[in-house]
Amino acid sequence: MDDTLITIGSTTSAMRLARLIRAQTHCRAEIMHTPSELNRGGCSYSIRTERSAVGHARQIAEKYKLPFGKVYRIQNINGERVYNALS
């Protein structure tokens, strides 16, 4: 599975966008605290979802005027979680 992390900001916006992603794409969308290594002041919540849902999530966020931060690919390398920026 190719997971991605979308930084959002507030818990309310993250909950709303995750609900819309699940409803409109039928993909998994889980809310989580943004990992400390990615939290650069402000984006305290993120949505973990499938990479295939990212384009749809961006369109949904735009349509409903929801914040949409950076997108990171999540990988496990040598037992360590690594985040690589996609946008």
N, CA and C atoms as a LAMMPS dump frame, in Angstrom:
ITEM: TIMESTEP
0
ITEM: NUMBER OF ATOMS
261
ITEM: BOX BOUNDS ff ff ff
-5.0000000000000000e+02 5.0000000000000000e+02
-5.0000000000000000e+02 5.0000000000000000e+02
-5.0000000000000000e+02 5.0000000000000000e+02
ITEM: ATOMS id mol type element x y z
1 1 1 N 0.844 -1.174 0
2 1 2 C 0 0 0
3 1 3 C 0.892 1.24 0
4 2 1 N 0.554 2.205 -0.825
5 2 2 C 1.323 3.429 -0.948
6 2 3 C 0.566 4.539 -0.223
7 3 1 N 0.955 4.813 1.016
8 3 2 C 0.263 5.809 1.823
9 3 3 C 0.881 7.181 1.673
10 4 1 N 0.024 8.176 1.828
11 4 2 C 0.459 9.562 1.815
12 4 3 C -0.12 10.268 3.034
13 5 1 N 0.485 11.399 3.335
14 5 2 C 0.061 12.227 4.454
15 5 3 C -0.19 13.619 3.902
16 6 1 N -1.378 14.163 4.17
17 6 2 C -1.733 15.51 3.742
18 6 3 C -1.828 16.364 4.996
19 7 1 N -0.992 17.393 5.1
20 7 2 C -1.059 18.254 6.278
21 7 3 C -2.237 19.205 6.109
22 8 1 N -2.961 19.422 7.212
23 8 2 C -4.166 20.235 7.142
24 8 3 C -4.082 21.446 8.069
25 9 1 N -4.072 21.249 9.339
26 9 2 C -4.058 22.362 10.291
27 9 3 C -4.977 22.058 11.449
28 10 1 N -6.208 22.474 11.322
29 10 2 C -7.141 22.302 12.435
30 10 3 C -7.804 20.933 12.399
31 11 1 N -8.199 20.491 13.554
32 11 2 C -8.891 19.196 13.649
33 11 3 C -10.236 19.236 12.934
34 12 1 N -10.921 20.369 12.993
35 12 2 C -12.232 20.485 12.34
36 12 3 C -12.097 20.337 10.831
37 13 1 N -11.132 21.035 10.239
38 13 2 C -10.923 20.935 8.791
39 13 3 C -10.479 19.533 8.403
40 14 1 N -9.614 18.926 9.202
41 14 2 C -9.145 17.565 8.922
42 14 3 C -10.301 16.574 8.983
43 15 1 N -11.159 16.708 9.984
44 15 2 C -12.304 15.798 10.111
45 15 3 C -13.247 15.946 8.924
46 16 1 N -13.505 17.173 8.534
47 16 2 C -14.427 17.406 7.422
48 16 3 C -13.85 16.862 6.11
49 17 1 N -12.578 17.163 5.829
50 17 2 C -11.977 16.684 4.591
51 17 3 C -11.871 15.161 4.569
52 18 1 N -11.502 14.556 5.687
53 18 2 C -11.411 13.086 5.748
54 18 3 C -12.773 12.457 5.475
55 19 1 N -13.819 13.023 6.052
56 19 2 C -15.18 12.493 5.832
57 19 3 C -15.555 12.602 4.357
58 20 1 N -15.238 13.73 3.727
59 20 2 C -15.56 13.918 2.311
60 20 3 C -14.735 12.993 1.418
61 21 1 N -13.48 12.779 1.76
62 21 2 C -12.64 11.854 0.99
63 21 3 C -13.243 10.455 1.035
64 22 1 N -13.598 10.013 2.241
65 22 2 C -14.178 8.661 2.374
66 22 3 C -15.485 8.544 1.595
67 23 1 N -16.325 9.557 1.68
68 23 2 C -17.634 9.513 1.027
69 23 3 C -17.523 9.575 -0.492
70 24 1 N -16.608 10.394 -0.995
71 24 2 C -16.559 10.628 -2.437
72 24 3 C -15.581 9.74 -3.188
73 25 1 N -14.594 9.177 -2.494
74 25 2 C -13.622 8.326 -3.186
75 25 3 C -13.66 6.883 -2.704
76 26 1 N -14.311 6.637 -1.567
77 26 2 C -14.359 5.315 -0.944
78 26 3 C -12.967 4.811 -0.577
79 27 1 N -12.039 5.751 -0.372
80 27 2 C -10.69 5.422 0.079
81 27 3 C -10.59 5.66 1.577
82 28 1 N -9.644 5.014 2.188
83 28 2 C -9.372 5.207 3.608
84 28 3 C -8.838 6.616 3.813
85 29 1 N -9.266 7.276 4.878
86 29 2 C -8.761 8.611 5.232
87 29 3 C -8.791 8.708 6.753
88 30 1 N -7.609 8.651 7.357
89 30 2 C -7.493 8.65 8.815
90 30 3 C -6.869 9.957 9.291
91 31 1 N -7.428 10.526 10.338
92 31 2 C -6.888 11.757 10.92
93 31 3 C -5.827 11.381 11.946
94 32 1 N -4.722 12.128 11.929
95 32 2 C -3.659 11.899 12.893
96 32 3 C -2.935 13.214 13.167
97 33 1 N -2.234 13.265 14.289
98 33 2 C -1.389 14.42 14.552
99 33 3 C -0.255 14.41 13.547
100 34 1 N 0.079 15.586 13.048
101 34 2 C 1.203 15.689 12.13
102 34 3 C 2.48 15.305 12.877
103 35 1 N 3.291 14.412 12.312
104 35 2 C 4.546 14.031 12.977
105 35 3 C 5.396 15.263 13.271
106 36 1 N 6.074 15.25 14.4
107 36 2 C 6.837 16.42 14.846
108 36 3 C 7.884 16.864 13.831
109 37 1 N 8.47 15.932 13.082
110 37 2 C 9.482 16.317 12.101
111 37 3 C 8.895 17.074 10.911
112 38 1 N 7.572 17.041 10.744
113 38 2 C 6.922 17.766 9.651
114 38 3 C 6.181 19.002 10.135
115 39 1 N 5.938 19.094 11.413
116 39 2 C 5.147 20.185 11.973
117 39 3 C 6.016 21.431 12.102
118 40 1 N 5.87 22.315 11.156
119 40 2 C 6.671 23.54 11.12
120 40 3 C 5.819 24.744 11.506
121 41 1 N 5.097 24.608 12.58
122 41 2 C 4.297 25.719 13.078
123 41 3 C 2.963 25.866 12.38
124 42 1 N 1.968 25.182 12.848
125 42 2 C 0.625 25.389 12.326
126 42 3 C -0.101 24.141 11.891
127 43 1 N 0.547 23.26 11.163
128 43 2 C -0.151 22.072 10.657
129 43 3 C -0.099 20.971 11.704
130 44 1 N -1 21.029 12.648
131 44 2 C -0.943 20.064 13.736
132 44 3 C -1.728 18.786 13.45
133 45 1 N -2.558 18.784 12.415
134 45 2 C -3.308 17.586 12.048
135 45 3 C -3.086 17.258 10.587
136 46 1 N -3.135 15.979 10.296
137 46 2 C -2.939 15.497 8.932
138 46 3 C -3.939 14.384 8.64
139 47 1 N -4.058 14.073 7.363
140 47 2 C -4.893 12.956 6.92
141 47 3 C -3.979 11.955 6.231
142 48 1 N -4.035 10.731 6.705
143 48 2 C -3.298 9.64 6.072
144 48 3 C -4.268 8.922 5.148
145 49 1 N -3.893 8.834 3.885
146 49 2 C -4.766 8.213 2.906
147 49 3 C -3.939 7.526 1.833
148 50 1 N -4.615 6.918 0.9
149 50 2 C -3.951 6.243 -0.206
150 50 3 C -3.479 7.284 -1.224
151 51 1 N -2.363 7.004 -1.844
152 51 2 C -1.816 7.964 -2.805
153 51 3 C -2.8 8.231 -3.936
154 52 1 N -3.568 7.235 -4.324
155 52 2 C -4.535 7.399 -5.417
156 52 3 C -5.637 8.4 -5.079
157 53 1 N -5.814 8.724 -3.812
158 53 2 C -6.883 9.64 -3.402
159 53 3 C -6.431 11.095 -3.342
160 54 1 N -5.139 11.353 -3.467
161 54 2 C -4.616 12.708 -3.25
162 54 3 C -5.187 13.719 -4.243
163 55 1 N -5.222 13.39 -5.511
164 55 2 C -5.774 14.315 -6.517
165 55 3 C -7.222 14.648 -6.238
166 56 1 N -8 13.633 -5.899
167 56 2 C -9.405 13.851 -5.557
168 56 3 C -9.527 14.693 -4.289
169 57 1 N -8.674 14.414 -3.316
170 57 2 C -8.71 15.167 -2.059
171 57 3 C -8.427 16.642 -2.303
172 58 1 N -7.488 16.928 -3.187
173 58 2 C -7.157 18.326 -3.524
174 58 3 C -8.373 19.015 -4.164
175 59 1 N -9.054 18.317 -5.061
176 59 2 C -10.25 18.876 -5.709
177 59 3 C -11.374 19.095 -4.698
178 60 1 N -11.552 18.153 -3.797
179 60 2 C -12.579 18.27 -2.756
180 60 3 C -12.279 19.472 -1.866
181 61 1 N -11.022 19.608 -1.46
182 61 2 C -10.635 20.731 -0.593
183 61 3 C -10.898 22.063 -1.287
184 62 1 N -10.581 22.126 -2.56
185 62 2 C -10.817 23.354 -3.315
186 62 3 C -12.312 23.654 -3.419
187 63 1 N -13.098 22.639 -3.736
188 63 2 C -14.545 22.809 -3.894
189 63 3 C -15.206 23.308 -2.61
190 64 1 N -14.784 22.759 -1.468
191 64 2 C -15.403 23.111 -0.187
192 64 3 C -14.603 24.166 0.588
193 65 1 N -13.598 24.753 -0.083
194 65 2 C -12.772 25.811 0.516
195 65 3 C -12.144 25.385 1.847
196 66 1 N -11.568 24.176 1.819
197 66 2 C -10.887 23.628 2.993
198 66 3 C -9.382 23.754 2.8
199 67 1 N -8.637 23.952 3.875
200 67 2 C -7.184 24.05 3.732
201 67 3 C -6.593 22.726 3.242
202 68 1 N -5.525 22.848 2.477
203 68 2 C -4.84 21.67 1.942
204 68 3 C -3.357 22.004 1.939
205 69 1 N -2.611 21.344 2.809
206 69 2 C -1.195 21.649 2.954
207 69 3 C -0.317 20.821 2.048
208 70 1 N 0.833 20.473 2.55
209 70 2 C 1.788 19.666 1.789
210 70 3 C 1.391 18.198 1.804
211 71 1 N 1.878 17.487 0.805
212 71 2 C 1.62 16.053 0.675
213 71 3 C 2.952 15.327 0.802
214 72 1 N 2.973 14.28 1.612
215 72 2 C 4.188 13.5 1.844
216 72 3 C 3.914 12.03 1.574
217 73 1 N 4.871 11.367 0.954
218 73 2 C 4.822 9.916 0.797
219 73 3 C 5.399 9.302 2.064
220 74 1 N 4.728 8.304 2.595
221 74 2 C 5.189 7.633 3.805
222 74 3 C 5.877 6.333 3.406
223 75 1 N 7.123 6.169 3.861
224 75 2 C 7.874 4.952 3.582
225 75 3 C 8.501 4.435 4.869
226 76 1 N 8.708 3.148 4.926
227 76 2 C 9.476 2.536 6.001
228 76 3 C 10.794 2.07 5.41
229 77 1 N 11.874 2.69 5.876
230 77 2 C 13.208 2.353 5.388
231 77 3 C 14.045 1.905 6.573
232 78 1 N 14.487 0.652 6.507
233 78 2 C 15.275 0.059 7.601
234 78 3 C 14.556 0.192 8.944
235 79 1 N 13.26 -0.018 8.929
236 79 2 C 12.474 0.036 10.161
237 79 3 C 12.175 1.432 10.661
238 80 1 N 12.521 2.444 9.894
239 80 2 C 12.294 3.824 10.295
240 80 3 C 11.294 4.471 9.326
241 81 1 N 10.335 5.218 9.864
242 81 2 C 9.354 5.898 9.027
243 81 3 C 9.989 7.163 8.448
244 82 1 N 9.868 7.298 7.111
245 82 2 C 10.455 8.43 6.394
246 82 3 C 9.353 9.121 5.586
247 83 1 N 9.376 10.451 5.589
248 83 2 C 8.388 11.242 4.87
249 83 3 C 9.097 12.011 3.751
250 84 1 N 8.657 11.797 2.518
251 84 2 C 9.227 12.494 1.365
252 84 3 C 8.158 13.405 0.764
253 85 1 N 8.477 14.696 0.643
254 85 2 C 7.519 15.669 0.11
255 85 3 C 7.195 15.365 -1.343
256 86 1 N 5.913 15.359 -1.656
257 86 2 C 5.46 15.191 -3.042
258 86 3 C 5.009 16.532 -3.604
259 87 1 N 4.504 17.389 -2.742
260 87 2 C 4.077 18.728 -3.181
261 87 3 C 4.075 19.672 -2.003
